[in-house]
């Protein structure tokens, strides 16, 4: 009720590990009430896990699901600056978001880029396209609302760094995510295919971290436990594998057998198979501990118990196979917990 066209926002956070405040403020200005079309300006000072896969135009469930990946990653970088952008629905199924940002960036961990360890300046633009031909949307006083998400969905991002306006890096970063699902008499199969490609010279946080969820510093019962992530790997060491190009896949199949154990919730089982492979052209640019390109196919298989014991959680058991498997069972084994609300 503040204003039909203008929507301001602000946030404040405190990090107990680095003992620092993070904050940001922004404002959206709509151009029309008939469809999704608005300008946005924001200022920020925050931190982020290095190499995070783009989440632009993802819905809330996908973003919450993905945020579990950052918990075990110990390679965070600091940034502060401002951003200006515009988002518009070109049609009911096609959304475009374009923006430009100017920010300072600094590693929050021991790291040197081409022999330099300091605060860097970056100026870049970003274009994001979301194609969701079968989603059903309505306009509300708060903006567009998707009341029925259907597949397939495609997300594409193109980021370009410039050596202008004090920017120090000239790079290009592309990534894409494709999701779909199929239902047959044998059950429901859900798929994700994703990948990225990077050209240029920039610090490692602009590369792609491969989605490790296993915290190698953990001991005891939690050493093999993680929260689920939209594109993560339960058995992969977090913050270790970075690539400048990669491709990955995620396949899950639900067995058409539904049962009740306790309570009223209906349970089922999913089989899961996922993998990723990539490479880095110049790993020598990055002086950092516990770092390696992932240049062989990383694979893990899993079994997920949906509505575990009729609760609202899914319990997944995963095992690493293939090139990166070791002779130690504990190293290859992982357990994941997911809130059922997050779905596929």
FIDOKOL-527010 format. One record per residue (C-alpha): x, y, z. Coordinates in steps of 0.25 Angstrom, whole numbers, plus 5000, padded with zeros to 4 digits. Last residue first. Layout:
<rs>
<r x="X" y="Y" z="Z"/>
...
</rs>
This chain:
<rs>
<r x="5048" y="4875" z="4971"/>
<r x="5040" y="4878" z="4983"/>
<r x="5045" y="4889" z="4992"/>
<r x="5033" y="4887" z="5002"/>
<r x="5038" y="4873" z="5005"/>
<r x="5049" y="4880" z="5013"/>
<r x="5062" y="4873" z="5009"/>
<r x="5072" y="4865" z="5017"/>
<r x="5085" y="4859" z="5011"/>
<r x="5094" y="4847" z="5015"/>
<r x="5108" y="4845" z="5008"/>
<r x="5117" y="4833" z="5006"/>
<r x="5129" y="4832" z="4997"/>
<r x="5139" y="4837" z="5008"/>
<r x="5133" y="4828" z="5018"/>
<r x="5134" y="4815" z="5009"/>
<r x="5150" y="4817" z="5008"/>
<r x="5155" y="4810" z="4995"/>
<r x="5153" y="4824" z="4987"/>
<r x="5143" y="4828" z="4977"/>
<r x="5148" y="4840" z="4968"/>
<r x="5148" y="4833" z="4955"/>
<r x="5135" y="4825" z="4956"/>
<r x="5125" y="4825" z="4968"/>
<r x="5121" y="4834" z="4980"/>
<r x="5110" y="4829" z="4989"/>
<r x="5097" y="4836" z="4993"/>
<r x="5087" y="4834" z="5004"/>
<r x="5075" y="4844" z="5003"/>
<r x="5065" y="4847" z="5014"/>
<r x="5053" y="4855" z="5010"/>
<r x="5046" y="4863" z="5021"/>
<r x="5031" y="4867" z="5024"/>
<r x="5030" y="4854" z="5033"/>
<r x="5023" y="4842" z="5029"/>
<r x="5034" y="4833" z="5033"/>
<r x="5043" y="4840" z="5023"/>
<r x="5033" y="4848" z="5014"/>
<r x="5041" y="4844" z="5002"/>
<r x="5052" y="4834" z="5004"/>
<r x="5063" y="4837" z="4994"/>
<r x="5073" y="4827" z="4988"/>
<r x="5086" y="4832" z="4982"/>
<r x="5097" y="4831" z="4971"/>
<r x="5109" y="4840" z="4970"/>
<r x="5118" y="4843" z="4958"/>
<r x="5130" y="4853" z="4956"/>
<r x="5134" y="4852" z="4941"/>
<r x="5149" y="4856" z="4940"/>
<r x="5155" y="4870" z="4939"/>
<r x="5150" y="4876" z="4952"/>
<r x="5160" y="4887" z="4954"/>
<r x="5167" y="4886" z="4968"/>
<r x="5168" y="4895" z="4980"/>
<r x="5172" y="4892" z="4994"/>
<r x="5180" y="4905" z="4996"/>
<r x="5180" y="4916" z="4987"/>
<r x="5189" y="4923" z="4977"/>
<r x="5180" y="4925" z="4964"/>
<r x="5186" y="4929" z="4951"/>
<r x="5193" y="4915" z="4950"/>
<r x="5180" y="4908" z="4948"/>
<r x="5180" y="4914" z="4934"/>
<r x="5171" y="4906" z="4924"/>
<r x="5161" y="4900" z="4935"/>
<r x="5153" y="4888" z="4932"/>
<r x="5140" y="4881" z="4933"/>
<r x="5131" y="4869" z="4937"/>
<r x="5118" y="4867" z="4945"/>
<r x="5110" y="4856" z="4950"/>
<r x="5096" y="4852" z="4955"/>
<r x="5088" y="4839" z="4958"/>
<r x="5076" y="4839" z="4967"/>
<r x="5066" y="4828" z="4970"/>
<r x="5054" y="4833" z="4977"/>
<r x="5045" y="4826" z="4987"/>
<r x="5031" y="4829" z="4992"/>
<r x="5023" y="4833" z="5005"/>
<r x="5009" y="4838" z="5007"/>
<r x="5007" y="4847" z="5019"/>
<r x="4995" y="4843" z="5029"/>
<r x="5003" y="4838" z="5041"/>
<r x="5013" y="4826" z="5041"/>
<r x="5018" y="4817" z="5030"/>
<r x="5009" y="4821" z="5018"/>
<r x="5011" y="4816" z="5004"/>
<r x="5013" y="4820" z="4990"/>
<r x="5019" y="4812" z="4979"/>
<r x="5021" y="4818" z="4965"/>
<r x="5036" y="4819" z="4967"/>
<r x="5041" y="4833" z="4965"/>
<r x="5053" y="4835" z="4956"/>
<r x="5063" y="4846" z="4958"/>
<r x="5074" y="4851" z="4947"/>
<r x="5083" y="4862" z="4950"/>
<r x="5093" y="4867" z="4939"/>
<r x="5106" y="4875" z="4938"/>
<r x="5115" y="4882" z="4928"/>
<r x="5127" y="4890" z="4931"/>
<r x="5136" y="4902" z="4927"/>
<r x="5145" y="4911" z="4935"/>
<r x="5146" y="4901" z="4946"/>
<r x="5147" y="4901" z="4961"/>
<r x="5147" y="4888" z="4970"/>
<r x="5151" y="4890" z="4985"/>
<r x="5140" y="4899" z="4991"/>
<r x="5132" y="4888" z="4997"/>
<r x="5137" y="4874" z="4996"/>
<r x="5128" y="4865" z="4987"/>
<r x="5120" y="4854" z="4994"/>
<r x="5106" y="4861" z="4994"/>
<r x="5107" y="4868" z="4981"/>
<r x="5100" y="4881" z="4978"/>
<r x="5091" y="4886" z="4967"/>
<r x="5078" y="4889" z="4975"/>
<r x="5084" y="4887" z="4988"/>
<r x="5081" y="4877" z="5000"/>
<r x="5086" y="4880" z="5014"/>
<r x="5098" y="4872" z="5017"/>
<r x="5103" y="4860" z="5026"/>
<r x="5116" y="4852" z="5024"/>
<r x="5125" y="4859" z="5034"/>
<r x="5113" y="4862" z="5043"/>
<r x="5114" y="4849" z="5052"/>
<r x="5128" y="4852" z="5056"/>
<r x="5137" y="4862" z="5049"/>
<r x="5135" y="4873" z="5040"/>
<r x="5147" y="4880" z="5033"/>
<r x="5144" y="4873" z="5020"/>
<r x="5131" y="4880" z="5018"/>
<r x="5123" y="4872" z="5008"/>
<r x="5114" y="4880" z="4999"/>
<r x="5122" y="4882" z="4987"/>
<r x="5115" y="4889" z="4975"/>
<r x="5125" y="4890" z="4964"/>
<r x="5130" y="4904" z="4967"/>
<r x="5130" y="4912" z="4954"/>
<r x="5139" y="4924" z="4951"/>
<r x="5137" y="4938" z="4955"/>
<r x="5141" y="4935" z="4970"/>
<r x="5154" y="4931" z="4964"/>
<r x="5159" y="4945" z="4961"/>
<r x="5158" y="4950" z="4946"/>
<r x="5165" y="4947" z="4933"/>
<r x="5157" y="4944" z="4920"/>
<r x="5147" y="4934" z="4915"/>
<r x="5137" y="4926" z="4924"/>
<r x="5127" y="4915" z="4920"/>
<r x="5116" y="4909" z="4928"/>
<r x="5107" y="4897" z="4929"/>
<r x="5094" y="4891" z="4933"/>
<r x="5084" y="4879" z="4930"/>
<r x="5073" y="4876" z="4940"/>
<r x="5064" y="4864" z="4939"/>
<r x="5052" y="4858" z="4945"/>
<r x="5046" y="4845" z="4943"/>
<r x="5032" y="4841" z="4948"/>
<r x="5027" y="4827" z="4949"/>
<r x="5027" y="4814" z="4941"/>
<r x="5014" y="4817" z="4935"/>
<r x="5020" y="4830" z="4929"/>
<r x="5022" y="4844" z="4934"/>
<r x="5033" y="4853" z="4929"/>
<r x="5040" y="4865" z="4935"/>
<r x="5049" y="4876" z="4930"/>
<r x="5059" y="4886" z="4935"/>
<r x="5070" y="4893" z="4926"/>
<r x="5081" y="4902" z="4932"/>
<r x="5090" y="4911" z="4925"/>
<r x="5103" y="4919" z="4928"/>
<r x="5112" y="4929" z="4920"/>
<r x="5123" y="4937" z="4926"/>
<r x="5131" y="4947" z="4917"/>
<r x="5144" y="4954" z="4923"/>
<r x="5151" y="4968" z="4922"/>
<r x="5155" y="4971" z="4936"/>
<r x="5161" y="4983" z="4943"/>
<r x="5148" y="4992" z="4943"/>
<r x="5151" y="5007" z="4946"/>
<r x="5139" y="5012" z="4938"/>
<r x="5145" y="5003" z="4927"/>
<r x="5152" y="4990" z="4925"/>
<r x="5139" y="4983" z="4924"/>
<r x="5133" y="4970" z="4929"/>
<r x="5122" y="4963" z="4922"/>
<r x="5112" y="4953" z="4928"/>
<r x="5102" y="4945" z="4919"/>
<r x="5092" y="4937" z="4926"/>
<r x="5082" y="4926" z="4921"/>
<r x="5070" y="4920" z="4929"/>
<r x="5061" y="4909" z="4922"/>
<r x="5048" y="4903" z="4928"/>
<r x="5041" y="4891" z="4923"/>
<r x="5033" y="4889" z="4931"/>
<r x="5021" y="4894" z="4939"/>
<r x="5020" y="4904" z="4950"/>
<r x="5005" y="4908" z="4954"/>
<r x="5002" y="4920" z="4962"/>
<r x="5013" y="4929" z="4957"/>
<r x="5011" y="4943" z="4963"/>
<r x="5015" y="4955" z="4955"/>
<r x="5015" y="4968" z="4964"/>
<r x="5010" y="4972" z="4978"/>
<r x="4997" y="4977" z="4973"/>
<r x="4995" y="4964" z="4966"/>
<r x="4998" y="4960" z="4952"/>
<r x="4995" y="4945" z="4948"/>
<r x="5004" y="4934" z="4943"/>
<r x="5003" y="4920" z="4938"/>
<r x="5016" y="4913" z="4934"/>
<r x="5016" y="4905" z="4921"/>
<r x="5025" y="4913" z="4912"/>
<r x="5036" y="4916" z="4923"/>
<r x="5047" y="4923" z="4916"/>
<r x="5056" y="4931" z="4925"/>
<r x="5067" y="4941" z="4919"/>
<r x="5077" y="4948" z="4927"/>
<r x="5087" y="4959" z="4922"/>
<r x="5098" y="4964" z="4931"/>
<r x="5108" y="4976" z="4930"/>
<r x="5121" y="4978" z="4937"/>
<r x="5130" y="4987" z="4944"/>
<r x="5140" y="4981" z="4954"/>
<r x="5150" y="4988" z="4964"/>
<r x="5160" y="4979" z="4971"/>
<r x="5164" y="4979" z="4986"/>
<r x="5177" y="4972" z="4988"/>
<r x="5185" y="4960" z="4987"/>
<r x="5193" y="4960" z="4974"/>
<r x="5202" y="4949" z="4969"/>
<r x="5193" y="4945" z="4957"/>
<r x="5181" y="4945" z="4966"/>
<r x="5186" y="4942" z="4981"/>
<r x="5177" y="4936" z="4991"/>
<r x="5177" y="4934" z="5006"/>
<r x="5162" y="4935" z="5010"/>
<r x="5152" y="4947" z="5010"/>
<r x="5156" y="4950" z="4995"/>
<r x="5153" y="4965" z="4991"/>
<r x="5143" y="4971" z="4981"/>
<r x="5140" y="4986" z="4979"/>
<r x="5127" y="4988" z="4970"/>
<r x="5121" y="4994" z="4958"/>
<r x="5108" y="4988" z="4953"/>
<r x="5100" y="4987" z="4940"/>
<r x="5087" y="4981" z="4938"/>
<r x="5078" y="4973" z="4928"/>
<r x="5066" y="4964" z="4931"/>
<r x="5058" y="4957" z="4921"/>
<r x="5045" y="4949" z="4923"/>
<r x="5039" y="4939" z="4912"/>
<r x="5027" y="4931" z="4915"/>
<r x="5015" y="4941" z="4916"/>
<r x="5023" y="4950" z="4906"/>
<r x="5034" y="4960" z="4907"/>
<r x="5033" y="4960" z="4922"/>
<r x="5042" y="4972" z="4926"/>
<r x="5053" y="4974" z="4936"/>
<r x="5062" y="4986" z="4936"/>
<r x="5075" y="4988" z="4944"/>
<r x="5084" y="4997" z="4952"/>
<r x="5095" y="4992" z="4962"/>
<r x="5103" y="4998" z="4973"/>
<r x="5116" y="4995" z="4980"/>
<r x="5122" y="4986" z="4991"/>
<r x="5128" y="4972" z="4990"/>
<r x="5135" y="4962" z="5000"/>
<r x="5139" y="4948" z="4996"/>
<r x="5135" y="4935" z="5002"/>
<r x="5144" y="4922" z="5001"/>
<r x="5139" y="4913" z="5013"/>
<r x="5128" y="4906" z="5005"/>
<r x="5121" y="4897" z="5015"/>
<r x="5108" y="4906" z="5016"/>
<r x="5108" y="4911" z="5002"/>
<r x="5102" y="4899" z="4996"/>
<r x="5090" y="4900" z="5005"/>
<r x="5085" y="4912" z="4998"/>
<r x="5081" y="4904" z="4985"/>
<r x="5068" y="4899" z="4991"/>
<r x="5064" y="4913" z="4996"/>
<r x="5067" y="4918" z="4982"/>
<r x="5059" y="4907" z="4975"/>
<r x="5047" y="4909" z="4985"/>
<r x="5047" y="4924" z="4983"/>
<r x="5047" y="4924" z="4968"/>
<r x="5059" y="4926" z="4959"/>
<r x="5060" y="4939" z="4951"/>
<r x="5075" y="4940" z="4954"/>
<r x="5081" y="4928" z="4961"/>
<r x="5095" y="4928" z="4955"/>
<r x="5105" y="4917" z="4959"/>
<r x="5113" y="4921" z="4971"/>
<r x="5128" y="4922" z="4968"/>
<r x="5132" y="4928" z="4981"/>
<r x="5122" y="4928" z="4993"/>
<r x="5117" y="4942" z="4995"/>
<r x="5119" y="4954" z="5004"/>
<r x="5112" y="4967" z="5006"/>
<r x="5112" y="4982" z="5004"/>
<r x="5101" y="4987" z="4995"/>
<r x="5094" y="4998" z="4987"/>
<r x="5082" y="4996" z="4978"/>
<r x="5074" y="5002" z="4966"/>
<r x="5063" y="4994" z="4959"/>
<r x="5054" y="4998" z="4947"/>
<r x="5041" y="4991" z="4945"/>
<r x="5032" y="4983" z="4935"/>
<r x="5024" y="4971" z="4939"/>
<r x="5010" y="4973" z="4933"/>
<r x="4998" y="4982" z="4933"/>
<r x="5002" y="4991" z="4945"/>
<r x="5012" y="4999" z="4936"/>
<r x="5026" y="5005" z="4937"/>
<r x="5029" y="5000" z="4951"/>
<r x="5040" y="5006" z="4959"/>
<r x="5048" y="4996" z="4969"/>
<r x="5056" y="5002" z="4980"/>
<r x="5069" y="4996" z="4987"/>
<r x="5076" y="4995" z="5000"/>
<r x="5087" y="4986" z="5004"/>
<r x="5094" y="4982" z="5017"/>
<r x="5105" y="4973" z="5023"/>
<r x="5111" y="4975" z="5036"/>
<r x="5124" y="4968" z="5041"/>
<r x="5129" y="4959" z="5051"/>
<r x="5136" y="4950" z="5041"/>
<r x="5130" y="4937" z="5047"/>
<r x="5118" y="4943" z="5054"/>
<r x="5113" y="4950" z="5041"/>
<r x="5103" y="4961" z="5043"/>
<r x="5091" y="4964" z="5034"/>
<r x="5083" y="4977" z="5030"/>
<r x="5073" y="4978" z="5019"/>
<r x="5066" y="4989" z="5011"/>
<r x="5054" y="4990" z="5001"/>
<r x="5047" y="5001" z="4993"/>
<r x="5035" y="4998" z="4984"/>
<r x="5030" y="5009" z="4975"/>
<r x="5018" y="5008" z="4965"/>
<r x="5006" y="5005" z="4973"/>
<r x="5011" y="5012" z="4985"/>
<r x="5012" y="5009" z="5000"/>
<r x="5000" y="5000" z="5000"/>
</rs>
